[in-house]
């Protein structure tokens, strides 16, 4: 889905198979892919890239909002590509802790997902693209949200969705932190809410309303 000439959403929709939404930021200088998803469903991303005449080797940076398998697993397809890979340090610590379990249950090797550099709170400049990185724990300890002020686009991972919020019952989840992170991101001036699952929310008022409704409907249960 082309949201803007420089912004694409590869939305995942399946009644039976879990996967995440993937987003692409393009500029004359650089291309950034956010959350490549499950390895088994990476053909979906390849097809979407092909539709806009891009391929894996055209990606300069892959960012994962967090390290759950449905967001990070397909990073392995970039191991031999030019793209660099970035993740928050606290999330990498979680990956290292869970590595024995992942290897035993899913035959996943830790080295497949080792970041080239760690994300920190603050400005991230990639060529002519400038993103603001926010550490937004709650769904996971090293979860991040990206804010692209140029387009007022907020990439929230599994922090908040259209009409819902991230679960906190997985390793490192924390309800108090989740609510704090959501409130913090709700204060930003966003036109696009681009979450890890579900539909895109577009329009400044619609995004504000979604944050308010999620707080009213769900915070009492977290």
C-alpha positions in Angstrom: 0.0 0.0 0.0 1.4 3.3 -1.1 0.7 5.9 1.6 2.9 8.6 0.2 5.5 8.6 -2.6 8.2 8.0 0.0 6.2 5.8 2.4 4.8 2.3 1.8 2.9 -0.1 4.1 3.1 -3.9 3.5 0.1 -4.9 5.6 -0.3 -8.5 6.6 -3.8 -10.0 6.6 -4.5 -13.6 7.2 -7.1 -15.4 9.3 -4.7 -18.3 10.0 -1.1 -17.2 9.9 0.5 -14.6 12.2 2.9 -12.1 10.9 3.6 -8.4 11.3 3.1 -5.3 9.1 6.3 -4.1 7.3 7.0 -0.5 6.4 9.3 1.1 3.9 10.7 4.6 3.9 12.2 5.7 0.6 14.2 8.8 -0.3 16.5 9.8 -3.1 19.5 8.7 -1.0 18.4 5.9 1.3 15.8 3.1 1.9 14.8 1.9 5.3 12.7 -1.3 6.0 10.9 -1.6 9.3 10.0 -5.0 10.8 10.7 -7.6 8.0 8.5 -10.2 9.8 8.4 -14.0 9.9 10.9 -15.9 7.7 8.1 -18.2 6.4 6.1 -15.2 5.1 9.0 -13.1 3.8 7.8 -13.8 0.2 5.1 -11.3 1.0 7.7 -8.6 1.5 9.7 -9.6 -1.6 6.5 -9.4 -3.7 5.7 -5.9 -2.3 9.2 -4.7 -3.0 9.1 -6.1 -6.5 5.9 -4.1 -7.2 7.8 -0.9 -6.6 10.9 -2.1 -8.5 13.0 -2.7 -5.4 14.9 -5.8 -4.1 16.6 -6.8 -0.9 19.9 -5.4 -2.1 18.3 -1.9 -2.4 17.6 -1.7 1.3 20.1 0.3 3.3 18.9 -0.3 6.8 16.6 -2.8 8.5 15.1 -1.7 11.8 13.1 -4.0 14.1 10.8 -2.4 16.7 11.4 -5.4 18.9 12.7 -8.9 18.7 9.7 -11.2 18.8 9.9 -13.8 16.0 7.0 -12.4 13.9 9.0 -9.1 13.6 12.7 -10.1 13.5 12.9 -13.6 12.0 13.2 -12.5 8.4 16.3 -10.4 9.2 18.2 -13.5 8.3 17.5 -12.9 4.6 19.6 -9.7 4.8 22.7 -11.4 6.2 24.4 -11.5 2.8 22.9 -8.2 1.6 24.3 -4.7 1.9 21.7 -3.6 4.5 22.7 -2.9 8.1 20.5 -4.1 10.9 19.6 -2.1 14.1 17.8 -3.0 17.3 17.6 -1.6 20.8 20.3 -3.0 23.1 17.8 -4.1 25.8 16.0 -6.2 23.1 19.2 -7.9 22.1 19.8 -8.8 25.7 16.4 -10.6 25.6 17.3 -12.4 22.4 20.6 -13.6 24.0 18.7 -14.8 27.1 16.1 -16.7 24.9 18.7 -18.0 22.4 18.8 -21.6 23.8 15.1 -21.9 23.7 14.8 -20.5 20.2 17.5 -22.8 18.9 15.8 -25.8 20.4 12.3 -25.1 19.3 12.8 -23.2 16.0 16.4 -24.0 15.0 17.2 -20.4 15.1 20.9 -19.4 15.4 21.7 -16.3 17.4 24.2 -15.0 14.8 21.4 -14.6 12.3 20.1 -11.7 14.2 23.1 -9.9 15.6 22.6 -6.1 15.0 25.2 -4.0 13.2 24.5 -1.3 15.8 22.2 -0.6 18.7 19.4 2.0 18.6 19.3 4.6 21.4 16.8 7.2 22.3 17.4 10.3 20.1 17.8 11.2 16.5 18.8 8.6 13.9 20.0 10.0 10.6 20.3 7.8 7.6 21.4 9.8 4.6 18.7 12.4 4.0 16.2 10.6 6.3 15.9 11.7 10.0 14.0 9.6 12.5 13.4 10.1 16.2 13.9 6.9 18.2 11.9 6.5 21.4 12.5 3.7 23.8 9.0 2.4 24.5 9.1 -0.6 26.8 6.0 -2.5 27.9 5.3 -5.1 25.2 9.0 -6.0 25.3 11.9 -4.5 27.3 13.7 -3.0 24.4 10.7 -2.0 22.2 11.1 1.2 20.2 8.9 3.6 18.4 10.0 5.6 15.5 8.7 9.1 14.7 9.3 10.5 11.2 8.6 14.2 11.6 8.8 14.9 7.9 5.6 12.9 7.3 4.3 12.9 10.9 4.5 9.1 10.8 4.6 7.1 14.0 5.9 3.5 13.7 4.8 1.8 17.0 5.5 -1.9 16.5 3.3 -3.7 19.0 2.9 -0.9 21.5 -0.5 0.3 20.2 -2.8 -0.7 17.3 -6.0 0.5 15.9 -8.4 -0.1 18.7 -5.9 -2.1 20.8 -2.6 -2.4 22.6 0.3 -4.8 22.9 0.1 -7.8 25.2 2.3 -7.8 28.3 2.3 -11.5 29.2 5.4 -12.4 27.1 9.0 -12.3 28.6 9.9 -8.8 29.6 6.4 -7.4 29.3 5.3 -4.8 31.8 1.8 -3.2 32.0 2.9 -0.1 33.8 5.6 0.6 31.3 3.2 -0.1 28.4 0.7 2.5 29.6 3.5 5.1 30.2 4.9 4.5 26.7 1.5 4.8 25.0 0.8 8.1 26.9 4.1 9.4 25.8 3.6 8.6 22.1 0.1 9.9 22.2 1.5 13.4 22.9 3.3 13.5 19.6 1.8 15.3 16.6 1.2 12.3 14.3 -0.8 12.0 11.1 0.0 8.3 10.6 -0.2 5.5 13.2 1.7 2.6 11.6 1.5 -0.3 14.0 2.9 -3.8 13.9 -0.5 -5.5 13.2 -3.9 -4.4 11.9 -4.9 -1.3 9.9 -3.3 2.0 9.4 -4.8 5.0 11.2 -4.5 8.2 9.1 -5.4 11.7 10.0 -4.3 13.7 13.0 -7.7 13.7 14.7 -8.1 10.0 14.0 -4.8 9.2 15.6 -5.5 11.3 18.6 -8.9 9.6 19.0 -7.4 6.2 18.8 -4.9 6.9 21.6 -7.8 8.2 23.8 -10.0 5.3 23.0 -7.3 2.7 23.7 -6.6 4.4 27.1 -10.3 4.5 28.0 -11.1 0.9 26.8 -8.0 -1.0 27.8 -5.8 0.6 30.4 -8.0 -0.7 33.2 -7.2 -4.3 32.2 -3.4 -3.9 32.0 
